[in-house]
Amino acid sequence: MALATRPTAGDRTVGMSIRFGGILAVVALLATTVIVAAPSRAEESGFATAAAPETPLLSARRFPTSLQAASADPAFAGILDPYLAKVTGTTCALVMDAGRIVYARDEGDSLAPASVQKLLTAAVALEVLGPTTRLATIMAAEKEADNGVIEGDLFLVGGGDPLLTTAGYRTSLENPAQFSEDFTAVADALAAAGVKKVNGGIVGDDSRYEDTRWLPGWPTRYQIGGTVGPLSALIVNDGQTGFTQSPNVANPNRKAGDPTLLFAETFKTVLASKGIDVAGPSRTGTAPEDSVRIATFESVTVAEIVDEMLSDSDNTTAELLTREIGFVSSGEGTTSAGLAAIVDTASRLGLPVDNLKMADGSGLDTENRMSCTLALALITASPKGSTIAESLPLAGKTGTLRKRMLAAASTGRVRAKTGTLNTANALAGFADTPSGNQLTFAFIHNGSDSRGPVVADGFADRLMGFAAGAKLSTLGPISPSK
């Protein structure tokens, strides 16, 4: 079904530019005579003065941006409108050039953003948690080790680190370049503390967050396909089974398990490989309030965790960051507390949240809603060089765009957050056009268009046609030396 062609904000902008351009053209025709001023006192005294302008003061050349808009914007709309008219479903789009909206289509509509929602989770994580913060996995016991021996159990208290993996699991990652942390470093921290033996067992403690592993709005296929792991404050290998006994061996027969228990069991295996004996079994539980800290492993920074989340659209990372936001904001490590804090923080930061609806932090739930206005605001608030901007995948090169936009007009020119569900496809980011313009844009499509992500890719390709009008360099005032 073709989209409606009612006038949009972009149409109104183009129309105003055309009318303004016409007025300028008339003014330029009337102002064809150079205004010559009478000699000044400085000239009479012999002091050098600036040369009289060669461009008439009322020339249209003195309004280059508006003149360019009068020719470029209608041409741009002529590229995007026919394309979007053939897209099946509902679409919003918003494009900006140097702070000026150059195209808008239903930008305020509230649509399912898919993983573009991670832009909001990322922005709030950096604001609330802080970019240099590290998440701690604490190793504790009921009392200090005696000559390297821990009497009783060793408790592993999770701090929400989402990136710990073993060598065997890393081979299963869909993107070989995806960043992760080496799980053996946790065991190294215990060894560095001088521990040589644990006379009890290993107890995994994930009490920092709620124990809900899966959100109710997610279809069960997400649990089977590894789209998102079972959520826990203590997690390794995204909570997948098959690596506890042989953590460094690839295993295609993995599935979701009890993430906290898997962490404890895998940790016991890694300790054995380092010569640290554990006498008792692994289990889950809660560390005593008066337990003694034996060692601590600190994650990479929150900025680096955000980088991994955005580059590879890591759903597990997004959901655990959401719970950490909740914990830091209210003391409750729950998804609901995290979502409330995200919305409150976004509002405080001045982001347009009127049509925002959050059911999770990753964008997996189809009940999430966001407008292109908010998506673009998140991009413009994260200029190039910022943590978020530098984390965005590059078309045909990195992250979730490394296999998309190959040998296309946008290859290597578009850096954007992707969003892909069965009924939603989105892109939001930056586009460097061949004409030298740096556009910021947001595009969200909801519907059953059979092309899937190609719908968003096609939109990005067409951004490369921007600025077909006269270049600003040819429209500026003429200098006296020319």
Helices and strands as residue ranges (DSSP letters): H 9-30, H 41-44, G 60-62, H 64-85, E 90-97, E 100-105, G 114-117, H 118-128, E 134-141, E 149-150, E 154-157, E 164-165, H 167-170, E 181-182, H 184-192, E 197-198, E 202-205, H 221-225, G 237-239, H 259-273, E 277-278, E 282-284, E 292-301, H 302-311, H 315-330, H 335-348, H 372-380, H 387-391, G 399-401, E 414-421, E 424-432, E 438-446, H 454-463, G 472-474
